[in-house]
Amino acid sequence: MQRRSAIGIGSVALLVALSAVALQRGARDLLVISWVAFLAMAVAGWFGARRTDERADVLVWGYGLASGAMITSAAVFLLPQAIGVSGGVPQYGGFGVALGLLVGFGSHTVGHRLAHLDFPLDRTATELSAHALSAGAIIGIVYGNMEVGLTLGLAIVSHKGPAGYAAATRLRRAGREWSVLLLPAAGVGLAAILSSVVVLPATAAVRGVVFGFAAGVFLHVAMDFLPRCELGSEIHETLSVEGDAHALLDRLRLHAVVSTSLGGLVVFAAWVAL
């Protein structure tokens, strides 16, 4: 039997401790988002580590629903806020969005170099942990300075489920223990609770750029999770077919369009209902 990851278990213990602090501070929305993110990745990772039959349509629907919800949420809840707090100069929010998209692309691209460094975690867990901590820090700043409700945060962390499932599948193929994913699963909450104490200056320029930056980063993450049914993609790697897979990938492209559209509609329905 493979040994459980000490780093993963330790991160869960730290999340429990910080959750008590967040509860005392009354940060209930942030607490819910942190634990939903953790449970989504942990439970999906547990299932992914135990399934021997890999189904591409599961990933397509998981990524599609999550990315559609994230894109819609960032556009509906963060972009208007970034423009609204810019003090009549919407360009502040616009520059923040551009900065977030560019930084998101740059950090994602450079992040692949982590695979060449000697970390106690493998490449999959290291990249996911860096992503979770950075996203959690932004979520914490947003929720510490704005009243945006649960819908935005839950949509943003919705990708943790399919990401955990896919990562656990890769770890299983490599013969590694899935519990290392407990670190990125808890990472969102750890960073969010700590960063929520940061109080932004009241100036329109700073708030416009910061909230625009958050929108840009989350838009980049959402677009990065769009299910790409192409040869050589993660979806293609899970197909258990021999020979030409074009016909099956074509069918999965339709699933990708439907799932992303449905993810956006779910956010719209939640906005109307609430």
Secondary structure, 3 states (H helix, E strand, C coil): CCCCCHHHHHHHHHHHHHHHHHHHCCCHHHHHHHHHHHHHHHHHHHHHHHCCCCCHHHHHHHHHHHHHHHHHHHHHHHHHHHHHCCCCCCHHHHHHHHHHHHHHHHHHHHHHHHHHCCCCCCHHHHHHHHHHHHHHHHHHHHHHHCCCCHHHHHHHHHHHHHHHHHHHHHHHHCCCCHHHHHHHHHHHHHHHHHHCCCCCCCCHHHHHHHHHHHHHHHHHHHHHCCCCCCCCCHHHHCCCCCCCCHHHHHHHHHHHHHHHHHHHHHHHHHHHHC
